[in-house]
Amino acid sequence: MLYLLYISTSLFLFAIGIVGLCTSTKNLILTLMSMELVLLSLNMLLFLFTLYVDNIIGIVFIFLLLTIAAAETAIGLALIVSYYKYLKVL
């Protein structure tokens, strides 16, 4: 029963991220945050599924996805800073 609460929370966060991606076409930082929220909610679902199946391979995959998400955020923020330096407008 506790899994159901975590799954519903993760799906709610996923829905918030998707709505943020669809509605924030002008704001780059909000788009980046929404993408990060989608990735983290998917990581939460993968972690719950790994616990349910009792398999360690999913945990390794979660760490890989977290590393990719961190790199994506760092590159996105660097692009936003350089974009702002060049055009003085976000």
PDB file of N, CA, C and O in Angstrom:
ATOM      1  N   MET A   1       0.812  -1.194   0.000  1.00  0.00           N
ATOM      2  CA  MET A   1       0.000   0.000   0.000  1.00  0.00           C
ATOM      3  C   MET A   1       0.861   1.266   0.000  1.00  0.00           C
ATOM      4  O   MET A   1       0.476   2.294  -0.556  1.00  0.00           O
ATOM      5  N   LEU A   2       2.027   1.172   0.630  1.00  0.00           N
ATOM      6  CA  LEU A   2       2.923   2.319   0.653  1.00  0.00           C
ATOM      7  C   LEU A   2       3.502   2.596  -0.739  1.00  0.00           C
ATOM      8  O   LEU A   2       3.784   3.744  -1.085  1.00  0.00           O
ATOM      9  N   TYR A   3       3.678   1.527  -1.536  1.00  0.00           N
ATOM     10  CA  TYR A   3       4.161   1.715  -2.905  1.00  0.00           C
ATOM     11  C   TYR A   3       3.196   2.576  -3.712  1.00  0.00           C
ATOM     12  O   TYR A   3       3.615   3.386  -4.538  1.00  0.00           O
ATOM     13  N   LEU A   4       1.906   2.393  -3.465  1.00  0.00           N
ATOM     14  CA  LEU A   4       0.898   3.146  -4.213  1.00  0.00           C
ATOM     15  C   LEU A   4       1.013   4.643  -3.935  1.00  0.00           C
ATOM     16  O   LEU A   4       0.832   5.457  -4.840  1.00  0.00           O
ATOM     17  N   LEU A   5       1.309   5.003  -2.705  1.00  0.00           N
ATOM     18  CA  LEU A   5       1.487   6.410  -2.364  1.00  0.00           C
ATOM     19  C   LEU A   5       2.699   6.992  -3.091  1.00  0.00           C
ATOM     20  O   LEU A   5       2.626   8.092  -3.637  1.00  0.00           O
ATOM     21  N   TYR A   6       3.801   6.263  -3.099  1.00  0.00           N
ATOM     22  CA  TYR A   6       4.997   6.752  -3.775  1.00  0.00           C
ATOM     23  C   TYR A   6       4.809   6.815  -5.291  1.00  0.00           C
ATOM     24  O   TYR A   6       5.293   7.742  -5.940  1.00  0.00           O
ATOM     25  N   ILE A   7       4.120   5.848  -5.842  1.00  0.00           N
ATOM     26  CA  ILE A   7       3.863   5.853  -7.293  1.00  0.00           C
ATOM     27  C   ILE A   7       2.978   7.032  -7.672  1.00  0.00           C
ATOM     28  O   ILE A   7       3.229   7.699  -8.675  1.00  0.00           O
ATOM     29  N   SER A   8       1.944   7.292  -6.876  1.00  0.00           N
ATOM     30  CA  SER A   8       1.067   8.423  -7.190  1.00  0.00           C
ATOM     31  C   SER A   8       1.805   9.751  -7.035  1.00  0.00           C
ATOM     32  O   SER A   8       1.576  10.679  -7.810  1.00  0.00           O
ATOM     33  N   THR A   9       2.690   9.850  -6.040  1.00  0.00           N
ATOM     34  CA  THR A   9       3.490  11.065  -5.881  1.00  0.00           C
ATOM     35  C   THR A   9       4.414  11.270  -7.075  1.00  0.00           C
ATOM     36  O   THR A   9       4.553  12.384  -7.579  1.00  0.00           O
ATOM     37  N   SER A  10       5.038  10.194  -7.520  1.00  0.00           N
ATOM     38  CA  SER A  10       5.938  10.296  -8.664  1.00  0.00           C
ATOM     39  C   SER A  10       5.183  10.667  -9.940  1.00  0.00           C
ATOM     40  O   SER A  10       5.661  11.479 -10.731  1.00  0.00           O
ATOM     41  N   LEU A  11       4.026  10.085 -10.137  1.00  0.00           N
ATOM     42  CA  LEU A  11       3.247  10.428 -11.326  1.00  0.00           C
ATOM     43  C   LEU A  11       2.732  11.863 -11.267  1.00  0.00           C
ATOM     44  O   LEU A  11       2.623  12.531 -12.295  1.00  0.00           O
ATOM     45  N   PHE A  12       2.415  12.332 -10.063  1.00  0.00           N
ATOM     46  CA  PHE A  12       1.999  13.727  -9.903  1.00  0.00           C
ATOM     47  C   PHE A  12       3.145  14.676 -10.249  1.00  0.00           C
ATOM     48  O   PHE A  12       2.935  15.678 -10.933  1.00  0.00           O
ATOM     49  N   LEU A  13       4.351  14.370  -9.782  1.00  0.00           N
ATOM     50  CA  LEU A  13       5.514  15.192 -10.117  1.00  0.00           C
ATOM     51  C   LEU A  13       5.814  15.141 -11.616  1.00  0.00           C
ATOM     52  O   LEU A  13       6.204  16.146 -12.210  1.00  0.00           O
ATOM     53  N   PHE A  14       5.630  13.965 -12.223  1.00  0.00           N
ATOM     54  CA  PHE A  14       5.827  13.837 -13.665  1.00  0.00           C
ATOM     55  C   PHE A  14       4.832  14.721 -14.418  1.00  0.00           C
ATOM     56  O   PHE A  14       5.197  15.391 -15.384  1.00  0.00           O
ATOM     57  N   ALA A  15       3.577  14.718 -13.970  1.00  0.00           N
ATOM     58  CA  ALA A  15       2.559  15.538 -14.632  1.00  0.00           C
ATOM     59  C   ALA A  15       2.865  17.022 -14.480  1.00  0.00           C
ATOM     60  O   ALA A  15       2.673  17.790 -15.423  1.00  0.00           O
ATOM     61  N   ILE A  16       3.339  17.435 -13.311  1.00  0.00           N
ATOM     62  CA  ILE A  16       3.716  18.838 -13.114  1.00  0.00           C
ATOM     63  C   ILE A  16       4.864  19.211 -14.050  1.00  0.00           C
ATOM     64  O   ILE A  16       4.869  20.301 -14.623  1.00  0.00           O
ATOM     65  N   GLY A  17       5.831  18.315 -14.207  1.00  0.00           N
ATOM     66  CA  GLY A  17       6.948  18.580 -15.108  1.00  0.00           C
ATOM     67  C   GLY A  17       6.515  18.692 -16.554  1.00  0.00           C
ATOM     68  O   GLY A  17       6.988  19.568 -17.278  1.00  0.00           O
ATOM     69  N   ILE A  18       5.630  17.823 -16.981  1.00  0.00           N
ATOM     70  CA  ILE A  18       5.141  17.868 -18.367  1.00  0.00           C
ATOM     71  C   ILE A  18       4.337  19.143 -18.615  1.00  0.00           C
ATOM     72  O   ILE A  18       4.474  19.769 -19.666  1.00  0.00           O
ATOM     73  N   VAL A  19       3.500  19.530 -17.652  1.00  0.00           N
ATOM     74  CA  VAL A  19       2.742  20.778 -17.793  1.00  0.00           C
ATOM     75  C   VAL A  19       3.704  21.968 -17.836  1.00  0.00           C
ATOM     76  O   VAL A  19       3.499  22.908 -18.602  1.00  0.00           O
ATOM     77  N   GLY A  20       4.739  21.924 -17.023  1.00  0.00           N
ATOM     78  CA  GLY A  20       5.736  22.999 -17.044  1.00  0.00           C
ATOM     79  C   GLY A  20       6.467  23.070 -18.369  1.00  0.00           C
ATOM     80  O   GLY A  20       6.764  24.159 -18.858  1.00  0.00           O
ATOM     81  N   LEU A  21       6.760  21.914 -18.956  1.00  0.00           N
ATOM     82  CA  LEU A  21       7.420  21.917 -20.266  1.00  0.00           C
ATOM     83  C   LEU A  21       6.508  22.462 -21.357  1.00  0.00           C
ATOM     84  O   LEU A  21       6.965  23.163 -22.261  1.00  0.00           O
ATOM     85  N   CYS A  22       5.230  22.145 -21.275  1.00  0.00           N
ATOM     86  CA  CYS A  22       4.298  22.585 -22.309  1.00  0.00           C
ATOM     87  C   CYS A  22       3.958  24.069 -22.196  1.00  0.00           C
ATOM     88  O   CYS A  22       3.689  24.722 -23.204  1.00  0.00           O
ATOM     89  N   THR A  23       3.970  24.602 -20.978  1.00  0.00           N
ATOM     90  CA  THR A  23       3.528  25.987 -20.806  1.00  0.00           C
ATOM     91  C   THR A  23       4.667  27.002 -20.793  1.00  0.00           C
ATOM     92  O   THR A  23       4.427  28.187 -21.025  1.00  0.00           O
ATOM     93  N   SER A  24       5.881  26.576 -20.531  1.00  0.00           N
ATOM     94  CA  SER A  24       6.987  27.546 -20.412  1.00  0.00           C
ATOM     95  C   SER A  24       7.833  27.550 -21.674  1.00  0.00           C
ATOM     96  O   SER A  24       8.942  27.017 -21.700  1.00  0.00           O
ATOM     97  N   THR A  25       7.302  28.150 -22.700  1.00  0.00           N
ATOM     98  CA  THR A  25       8.060  28.198 -23.950  1.00  0.00           C
ATOM     99  C   THR A  25       9.035  29.365 -23.974  1.00  0.00           C
ATOM    100  O   THR A  25      10.034  29.311 -24.691  1.00  0.00           O
ATOM    101  N   LYS A  26       8.771  30.418 -23.206  1.00  0.00           N
ATOM    102  CA  LYS A  26       9.635  31.597 -23.216  1.00  0.00           C
ATOM    103  C   LYS A  26      10.702  31.558 -22.125  1.00  0.00           C
ATOM    104  O   LYS A  26      11.811  32.054 -22.328  1.00  0.00           O
ATOM    105  N   ASN A  27      10.382  30.976 -20.972  1.00  0.00           N
ATOM    106  CA  ASN A  27      11.288  30.992 -19.837  1.00  0.00           C
ATOM    107  C   ASN A  27      12.200  29.768 -19.877  1.00  0.00           C
ATOM    108  O   ASN A  27      11.743  28.641 -19.686  1.00  0.00           O
ATOM    109  N   LEU A  28      13.480  29.991 -20.122  1.00  0.00           N
ATOM    110  CA  LEU A  28      14.422  28.882 -20.268  1.00  0.00           C
ATOM    111  C   LEU A  28      14.725  28.191 -18.945  1.00  0.00           C
ATOM    112  O   LEU A  28      14.904  26.974 -18.910  1.00  0.00           O
ATOM    113  N   ILE A  29      14.783  28.952 -17.862  1.00  0.00           N
ATOM    114  CA  ILE A  29      15.098  28.352 -16.566  1.00  0.00           C
ATOM    115  C   ILE A  29      13.947  27.477 -16.097  1.00  0.00           C
ATOM    116  O   ILE A  29      14.178  26.405 -15.538  1.00  0.00           O
ATOM    117  N   LEU A  30      12.714  27.914 -16.313  1.00  0.00           N
ATOM    118  CA  LEU A  30      11.556  27.101 -15.938  1.00  0.00           C
ATOM    119  C   LEU A  30      11.486  25.827 -16.785  1.00  0.00           C
ATOM    120  O   LEU A  30      11.095  24.772 -16.284  1.00  0.00           O
ATOM    121  N   THR A  31      11.854  25.916 -18.043  1.00  0.00           N
ATOM    122  CA  THR A  31      11.901  24.728 -18.898  1.00  0.00           C
ATOM    123  C   THR A  31      12.945  23.738 -18.402  1.00  0.00           C
ATOM    124  O   THR A  31      12.698  22.533 -18.368  1.00  0.00           O
ATOM    125  N   LEU A  32      14.099  24.244 -18.020  1.00  0.00           N
ATOM    126  CA  LEU A  32      15.161  23.388 -17.494  1.00  0.00           C
ATOM    127  C   LEU A  32      14.746  22.729 -16.182  1.00  0.00           C
ATOM    128  O   LEU A  32      15.027  21.552 -15.961  1.00  0.00           O
ATOM    129  N   MET A  33      14.080  23.485 -15.313  1.00  0.00           N
ATOM    130  CA  MET A  33      13.609  22.917 -14.052  1.00  0.00           C
ATOM    131  C   MET A  33      12.525  21.865 -14.283  1.00  0.00           C
ATOM    132  O   MET A  33      12.470  20.861 -13.573  1.00  0.00           O
ATOM    133  N   SER A  34      11.669  22.093 -15.267  1.00  0.00           N
ATOM    134  CA  SER A  34      10.620  21.123 -15.570  1.00  0.00           C
ATOM    135  C   SER A  34      11.212  19.830 -16.117  1.00  0.00           C
ATOM    136  O   SER A  34      10.746  18.741 -15.782  1.00  0.00           O
ATOM    137  N   MET A  35      12.239  19.949 -16.958  1.00  0.00           N
ATOM    138  CA  MET A  35      12.903  18.742 -17.467  1.00  0.00           C
ATOM    139  C   MET A  35      13.562  17.970 -16.331  1.00  0.00           C
ATOM    140  O   MET A  35      13.531  16.740 -16.313  1.00  0.00           O
ATOM    141  N   GLU A  36      14.149  18.680 -15.394  1.00  0.00           N
ATOM    142  CA  GLU A  36      14.778  18.033 -14.246  1.00  0.00           C
ATOM    143  C   GLU A  36      13.736  17.339 -13.373  1.00  0.00           C
ATOM    144  O   GLU A  36      13.992  16.257 -12.846  1.00  0.00           O
ATOM    145  N   LEU A  37      12.576  17.947 -13.216  1.00  0.00           N
ATOM    146  CA  LEU A  37      11.503  17.341 -12.431  1.00  0.00           C
ATOM    147  C   LEU A  37      10.990  16.062 -13.090  1.00  0.00           C
ATOM    148  O   LEU A  37      10.694  15.084 -12.403  1.00  0.00           O
ATOM    149  N   VAL A  38      10.888  16.068 -14.396  1.00  0.00           N
ATOM    150  CA  VAL A  38      10.465  14.857 -15.119  1.00  0.00           C
ATOM    151  C   VAL A  38      11.495  13.741 -14.926  1.00  0.00           C
ATOM    152  O   VAL A  38      11.127  12.597 -14.657  1.00  0.00           O
ATOM    153  N   LEU A  39      12.774  14.068 -15.063  1.00  0.00           N
ATOM    154  CA  LEU A  39      13.815  13.049 -14.896  1.00  0.00           C
ATOM    155  C   LEU A  39      13.853  12.496 -13.476  1.00  0.00           C
ATOM    156  O   LEU A  39      14.028  11.293 -13.284  1.00  0.00           O
ATOM    157  N   LEU A  40      13.694  13.356 -12.489  1.00  0.00           N
ATOM    158  CA  LEU A  40      13.726  12.886 -11.108  1.00  0.00           C
ATOM    159  C   LEU A  40      12.500  12.050 -10.756  1.00  0.00           C
ATOM    160  O   LEU A  40      12.606  11.104  -9.976  1.00  0.00           O
ATOM    161  N   SER A  41      11.347  12.380 -11.313  1.00  0.00           N
ATOM    162  CA  SER A  41      10.165  11.556 -11.051  1.00  0.00           C
ATOM    163  C   SER A  41      10.295  10.179 -11.716  1.00  0.00           C
ATOM    164  O   SER A  41       9.839   9.173 -11.173  1.00  0.00           O
ATOM    165  N   LEU A  42      10.915  10.150 -12.881  1.00  0.00           N
ATOM    166  CA  LEU A  42      11.154   8.851 -13.519  1.00  0.00           C
ATOM    167  C   LEU A  42      12.176   8.030 -12.734  1.00  0.00           C
ATOM    168  O   LEU A  42      12.067   6.806 -12.660  1.00  0.00           O
ATOM    169  N   ASN A  43      13.165   8.701 -12.151  1.00  0.00           N
ATOM    170  CA  ASN A  43      14.115   7.998 -11.294  1.00  0.00           C
ATOM    171  C   ASN A  43      13.428   7.429 -10.065  1.00  0.00           C
ATOM    172  O   ASN A  43      13.761   6.333  -9.614  1.00  0.00           O
ATOM    173  N   MET A  44      12.480   8.162  -9.527  1.00  0.00           N
ATOM    174  CA  MET A  44      11.744   7.667  -8.366  1.00  0.00           C
ATOM    175  C   MET A  44      10.919   6.433  -8.721  1.00  0.00           C
ATOM    176  O   MET A  44      10.858   5.479  -7.945  1.00  0.00           O
ATOM    177  N   LEU A  45      10.289   6.453  -9.884  1.00  0.00           N
ATOM    178  CA  LEU A  45       9.538   5.281 -10.329  1.00  0.00           C
ATOM    179  C   LEU A  45      10.448   4.080 -10.574  1.00  0.00           C
ATOM    180  O   LEU A  45      10.102   2.947 -10.237  1.00  0.00           O
ATOM    181  N   LEU A  46      11.600   4.336 -11.156  1.00  0.00           N
ATOM    182  CA  LEU A  46      12.545   3.253 -11.400  1.00  0.00           C
ATOM    183  C   LEU A  46      13.064   2.671 -10.092  1.00  0.00           C
ATOM    184  O   LEU A  46      13.255   1.460  -9.981  1.00  0.00           O
ATOM    185  N   PHE A  47      13.290   3.524  -9.107  1.00  0.00           N
ATOM    186  CA  PHE A  47      13.736   3.056  -7.801  1.00  0.00           C
ATOM    187  C   PHE A  47      12.667   2.200  -7.121  1.00  0.00           C
ATOM    188  O   PHE A  47      12.977   1.173  -6.518  1.00  0.00           O
ATOM    189  N   LEU A  48      11.406   2.629  -7.221  1.00  0.00           N
ATOM    190  CA  LEU A  48      10.325   1.836  -6.637  1.00  0.00           C
ATOM    191  C   LEU A  48      10.188   0.487  -7.329  1.00  0.00           C
ATOM    192  O   LEU A  48       9.962  -0.533  -6.678  1.00  0.00           O
ATOM    193  N   PHE A  49      10.325   0.485  -8.647  1.00  0.00           N
ATOM    194  CA  PHE A  49      10.242  -0.775  -9.376  1.00  0.00           C
ATOM    195  C   PHE A  49      11.411  -1.692  -9.019  1.00  0.00           C
ATOM    196  O   PHE A  49      11.246  -2.909  -8.939  1.00  0.00           O
ATOM    197  N   THR A  50      12.584  -1.112  -8.806  1.00  0.00           N
ATOM    198  CA  THR A  50      13.754  -1.898  -8.410  1.00  0.00           C
ATOM    199  C   THR A  50      13.551  -2.514  -7.030  1.00  0.00           C
ATOM    200  O   THR A  50      13.917  -3.666  -6.800  1.00  0.00           O
ATOM    201  N   LEU A  51      12.972  -1.750  -6.119  1.00  0.00           N
ATOM    202  CA  LEU A  51      12.679  -2.305  -4.803  1.00  0.00           C
ATOM    203  C   LEU A  51      11.633  -3.412  -4.879  1.00  0.00           C
ATOM    204  O   LEU A  51      11.726  -4.412  -4.166  1.00  0.00           O
ATOM    205  N   TYR A  52      10.649  -3.235  -5.736  1.00  0.00           N
ATOM    206  CA  TYR A  52       9.579  -4.224  -5.870  1.00  0.00           C
ATOM    207  C   TYR A  52      10.104  -5.532  -6.450  1.00  0.00           C
ATOM    208  O   TYR A  52       9.716  -6.613  -6.005  1.00  0.00           O
ATOM    209  N   VAL A  53      10.979  -5.434  -7.436  1.00  0.00           N
ATOM    210  CA  VAL A  53      11.519  -6.625  -8.096  1.00  0.00           C
ATOM    211  C   VAL A  53      12.680  -7.213  -7.299  1.00  0.00           C
ATOM    212  O   VAL A  53      13.008  -8.388  -7.465  1.00  0.00           O
ATOM    213  N   ASP A  54      13.304  -6.415  -6.440  1.00  0.00           N
ATOM    214  CA  ASP A  54      14.454  -6.811  -5.629  1.00  0.00           C
ATOM    215  C   ASP A  54      15.652  -7.156  -6.521  1.00  0.00           C
ATOM    216  O   ASP A  54      16.194  -8.261  -6.486  1.00  0.00           O
ATOM    217  N   ASN A  55      16.036  -6.149  -7.324  1.00  0.00           N
ATOM    218  CA  ASN A  55      17.139  -6.310  -8.260  1.00  0.00           C
ATOM    219  C   ASN A  55      18.079  -5.115  -8.110  1.00  0.00           C
ATOM    220  O   ASN A  55      17.620  -3.977  -8.025  1.00  0.00           O
ATOM    221  N   ILE A  56      19.377  -5.359  -8.078  1.00  0.00           N
ATOM    222  CA  ILE A  56      20.354  -4.298  -7.850  1.00  0.00           C
ATOM    223  C   ILE A  56      20.730  -3.557  -9.136  1.00  0.00           C
ATOM    224  O   ILE A  56      21.282  -2.459  -9.066  1.00  0.00           O
ATOM    225  N   ILE A  57      20.447  -4.124 -10.287  1.00  0.00           N
ATOM    226  CA  ILE A  57      20.825  -3.510 -11.561  1.00  0.00           C
ATOM    227  C   ILE A  57      20.107  -2.168 -11.757  1.00  0.00           C
ATOM    228  O   ILE A  57      20.666  -1.248 -12.354  1.00  0.00           O
ATOM    229  N   GLY A  58      18.892  -2.059 -11.266  1.00  0.00           N
ATOM    230  CA  GLY A  58      18.140  -0.810 -11.395  1.00  0.00           C
ATOM    231  C   GLY A  58      18.786   0.335 -10.648  1.00  0.00           C
ATOM    232  O   GLY A  58      18.723   1.481 -11.095  1.00  0.00           O
ATOM    233  N   ILE A  59      19.413   0.042  -9.506  1.00  0.00           N
ATOM    234  CA  ILE A  59      20.075   1.087  -8.730  1.00  0.00           C
ATOM    235  C   ILE A  59      21.250   1.661  -9.519  1.00  0.00           C
ATOM    236  O   ILE A  59      21.476   2.871  -9.506  1.00  0.00           O
ATOM    237  N   VAL A  60      21.990   0.805 -10.199  1.00  0.00           N
ATOM    238  CA  VAL A  60      23.110   1.267 -11.020  1.00  0.00           C
ATOM    239  C   VAL A  60      22.590   2.149 -12.158  1.00  0.00           C
ATOM    240  O   VAL A  60      23.195   3.169 -12.488  1.00  0.00           O
ATOM    241  N   PHE A  61      21.480   1.752 -12.744  1.00  0.00           N
ATOM    242  CA  PHE A  61      20.883   2.536 -13.821  1.00  0.00           C
ATOM    243  C   PHE A  61      20.388   3.880 -13.300  1.00  0.00           C
ATOM    244  O   PHE A  61      20.467   4.883 -14.009  1.00  0.00           O
ATOM    245  N   ILE A  62      19.878   3.914 -12.065  1.00  0.00           N
ATOM    246  CA  ILE A  62      19.436   5.171 -11.463  1.00  0.00           C
ATOM    247  C   ILE A  62      20.613   6.127 -11.308  1.00  0.00           C
ATOM    248  O   ILE A  62      20.491   7.313 -11.614  1.00  0.00           O
ATOM    249  N   PHE A  63      21.761   5.617 -10.831  1.00  0.00           N
ATOM    250  CA  PHE A  63      22.936   6.479 -10.700  1.00  0.00           C
ATOM    251  C   PHE A  63      23.397   7.005 -12.057  1.00  0.00           C
ATOM    252  O   PHE A  63      23.852   8.144 -12.159  1.00  0.00           O
ATOM    253  N   LEU A  64      23.284   6.191 -13.085  1.00  0.00           N
ATOM    254  CA  LEU A  64      23.625   6.639 -14.432  1.00  0.00           C
ATOM    255  C   LEU A  64      22.689   7.759 -14.880  1.00  0.00           C
ATOM    256  O   LEU A  64      23.139   8.759 -15.440  1.00  0.00           O
ATOM    257  N   LEU A  65      21.389   7.596 -14.635  1.00  0.00           N
ATOM    258  CA  LEU A  65      20.429   8.625 -15.026  1.00  0.00           C
ATOM    259  C   LEU A  65      20.613   9.911 -14.226  1.00  0.00           C
ATOM    260  O   LEU A  65      20.444  11.003 -14.769  1.00  0.00           O
ATOM    261  N   LEU A  66      20.956   9.797 -12.949  1.00  0.00           N
ATOM    262  CA  LEU A  66      21.207  10.993 -12.149  1.00  0.00           C
ATOM    263  C   LEU A  66      22.438  11.751 -12.651  1.00  0.00           C
ATOM    264  O   LEU A  66      22.463  12.982 -12.644  1.00  0.00           O
ATOM    265  N   THR A  67      23.449  11.012 -13.081  1.00  0.00           N
ATOM    266  CA  THR A  67      24.644  11.651 -13.636  1.00  0.00           C
ATOM    267  C   THR A  67      24.320  12.375 -14.935  1.00  0.00           C
ATOM    268  O   THR A  67      24.786  13.492 -15.164  1.00  0.00           O
ATOM    269  N   ILE A  68      23.531  11.744 -15.774  1.00  0.00           N
ATOM    270  CA  ILE A  68      23.132  12.377 -17.034  1.00  0.00           C
ATOM    271  C   ILE A  68      22.286  13.614 -16.771  1.00  0.00           C
ATOM    272  O   ILE A  68      22.441  14.628 -17.452  1.00  0.00           O
ATOM    273  N   ALA A  69      21.392  13.541 -15.788  1.00  0.00           N
ATOM    274  CA  ALA A  69      20.545  14.695 -15.457  1.00  0.00           C
ATOM    275  C   ALA A  69      21.383  15.849 -14.918  1.00  0.00           C
ATOM    276  O   ALA A  69      21.112  17.008 -15.233  1.00  0.00           O
ATOM    277  N   ALA A  70      22.391  15.548 -14.113  1.00  0.00           N
ATOM    278  CA  ALA A  70      23.256  16.606 -13.587  1.00  0.00           C
ATOM    279  C   ALA A  70      24.066  17.253 -14.710  1.00  0.00           C
ATOM    280  O   ALA A  70      24.234  18.472 -14.732  1.00  0.00           O
ATOM    281  N   ALA A  71      24.562  16.449 -15.630  1.00  0.00           N
ATOM    282  CA  ALA A  71      25.309  16.996 -16.762  1.00  0.00           C
ATOM    283  C   ALA A  71      24.406  17.849 -17.655  1.00  0.00           C
ATOM    284  O   ALA A  71      24.822  18.898 -18.147  1.00  0.00           O
ATOM    285  N   GLU A  72      23.191  17.400 -17.855  1.00  0.00           N
ATOM    286  CA  GLU A  72      22.240  18.151 -18.674  1.00  0.00           C
ATOM    287  C   GLU A  72      21.929  19.498 -18.036  1.00  0.00           C
ATOM    288  O   GLU A  72      21.824  20.507 -18.732  1.00  0.00           O
ATOM    289  N   THR A  73      21.783  19.518 -16.722  1.00  0.00           N
ATOM    290  CA  THR A  73      21.511  20.768 -16.027  1.00  0.00           C
ATOM    291  C   THR A  73      22.703  21.716 -16.086  1.00  0.00           C
ATOM    292  O   THR A  73      22.531  22.919 -16.282  1.00  0.00           O
ATOM    293  N   ALA A  74      23.896  21.186 -15.919  1.00  0.00           N
ATOM    294  CA  ALA A  74      25.094  22.025 -15.973  1.00  0.00           C
ATOM    295  C   ALA A  74      25.275  22.634 -17.361  1.00  0.00           C
ATOM    296  O   ALA A  74      25.594  23.816 -17.488  1.00  0.00           O
ATOM    297  N   ILE A  75      25.073  21.834 -18.389  1.00  0.00           N
ATOM    298  CA  ILE A  75      25.204  22.343 -19.758  1.00  0.00           C
ATOM    299  C   ILE A  75      24.107  23.363 -20.057  1.00  0.00           C
ATOM    300  O   ILE A  75      24.364  24.383 -20.696  1.00  0.00           O
ATOM    301  N   GLY A  76      22.900  23.092 -19.600  1.00  0.00           N
ATOM    302  CA  GLY A  76      21.794  24.031 -19.825  1.00  0.00           C
ATOM    303  C   GLY A  76      22.024  25.362 -19.141  1.00  0.00           C
ATOM    304  O   GLY A  76      21.763  26.414 -19.724  1.00  0.00           O
ATOM    305  N   LEU A  77      22.508  25.328 -17.911  1.00  0.00           N
ATOM    306  CA  LEU A  77      22.779  26.584 -17.214  1.00  0.00           C
ATOM    307  C   LEU A  77      23.936  27.349 -17.856  1.00  0.00           C
ATOM    308  O   LEU A  77      23.914  28.579 -17.915  1.00  0.00           O
ATOM    309  N   ALA A  78      24.936  26.629 -18.331  1.00  0.00           N
ATOM    310  CA  ALA A  78      26.042  27.296 -19.027  1.00  0.00           C
ATOM    311  C   ALA A  78      25.553  27.956 -20.317  1.00  0.00           C
ATOM    312  O   ALA A  78      25.977  29.064 -20.647  1.00  0.00           O
ATOM    313  N   LEU A  79      24.671  27.286 -21.037  1.00  0.00           N
ATOM    314  CA  LEU A  79      24.109  27.885 -22.251  1.00  0.00           C
ATOM    315  C   LEU A  79      23.262  29.104 -21.935  1.00  0.00           C
ATOM    316  O   LEU A  79      23.290  30.089 -22.673  1.00  0.00           O
ATOM    317  N   ILE A  80      22.506  29.046 -20.842  1.00  0.00           N
ATOM    318  CA  ILE A  80      21.680  30.193 -20.463  1.00  0.00           C
ATOM    319  C   ILE A  80      22.556  31.385 -20.082  1.00  0.00           C
ATOM    320  O   ILE A  80      22.247  32.518 -20.452  1.00  0.00           O
ATOM    321  N   VAL A  81      23.639  31.147 -19.351  1.00  0.00           N
ATOM    322  CA  VAL A  81      24.539  32.240 -18.962  1.00  0.00           C
ATOM    323  C   VAL A  81      25.203  32.859 -20.186  1.00  0.00           C
ATOM    324  O   VAL A  81      25.293  34.082 -20.286  1.00  0.00           O
ATOM    325  N   SER A  82      25.667  32.030 -21.116  1.00  0.00           N
ATOM    326  CA  SER A  82      26.304  32.582 -22.314  1.00  0.00           C
ATOM    327  C   SER A  82      25.289  33.296 -23.202  1.00  0.00           C
ATOM    328  O   SER A  82      25.622  34.296 -23.838  1.00  0.00           O
ATOM    329  N   TYR A  83      24.065  32.799 -23.253  1.00  0.00           N
ATOM    330  CA  TYR A  83      22.997  33.452 -24.013  1.00  0.00           C
ATOM    331  C   TYR A  83      22.697  34.821 -23.420  1.00  0.00           C
ATOM    332  O   TYR A  83      22.497  35.791 -24.152  1.00  0.00           O
ATOM    333  N   TYR A  84      22.667  34.898 -22.085  1.00  0.00           N
ATOM    334  CA  TYR A  84      22.406  36.170 -21.430  1.00  0.00           C
ATOM    335  C   TYR A  84      23.569  37.146 -21.624  1.00  0.00           C
ATOM    336  O   TYR A  84      23.344  38.344 -21.801  1.00  0.00           O
ATOM    337  N   LYS A  85      24.788  36.656 -21.592  1.00  0.00           N
ATOM    338  CA  LYS A  85      25.951  37.535 -21.814  1.00  0.00           C
ATOM    339  C   LYS A  85      25.934  38.122 -23.218  1.00  0.00           C
ATOM    340  O   LYS A  85      26.312  39.275 -23.428  1.00  0.00           O
ATOM    341  N   TYR A  86      25.490  37.315 -24.174  1.00  0.00           N
ATOM    342  CA  TYR A  86      25.528  37.755 -25.566  1.00  0.00           C
ATOM    343  C   TYR A  86      24.381  38.715 -25.880  1.00  0.00           C
ATOM    344  O   TYR A  86      24.602  39.749 -26.510  1.00  0.00           O
ATOM    345  N   LEU A  87      23.150  38.385 -25.446  1.00  0.00           N
ATOM    346  CA  LEU A  87      21.988  39.182 -25.832  1.00  0.00           C
ATOM    347  C   LEU A  87      21.444  40.089 -24.729  1.00  0.00           C
ATOM    348  O   LEU A  87      20.625  40.963 -25.010  1.00  0.00           O
ATOM    349  N   LYS A  88      21.876  39.903 -23.495  1.00  0.00           N
ATOM    350  CA  LYS A  88      21.410  40.674 -22.339  1.00  0.00           C
ATOM    351  C   LYS A  88      19.902  40.500 -22.098  1.00  0.00           C
ATOM    352  O   LYS A  88      19.277  41.354 -21.470  1.00  0.00           O
ATOM    353  N   VAL A  89      19.325  39.418 -22.587  1.00  0.00           N
ATOM    354  CA  VAL A  89      17.893  39.137 -22.410  1.00  0.00           C
ATOM    355  C   VAL A  89      17.734  37.629 -22.267  1.00  0.00           C
ATOM    356  O   VAL A  89      18.365  36.847 -22.979  1.00  0.00           O
ATOM    357  N   LEU A  90      16.873  37.240 -21.324  1.00  0.00           N
ATOM    358  CA  LEU A  90      16.518  35.829 -21.223  1.00  0.00           C
ATOM    359  C   LEU A  90      15.224  35.675 -21.916  1.00  0.00           C
ATOM    360  O   LEU A  90      14.687  34.569 -21.982  1.00  0.00           O
TER     361      LEU A  90
END
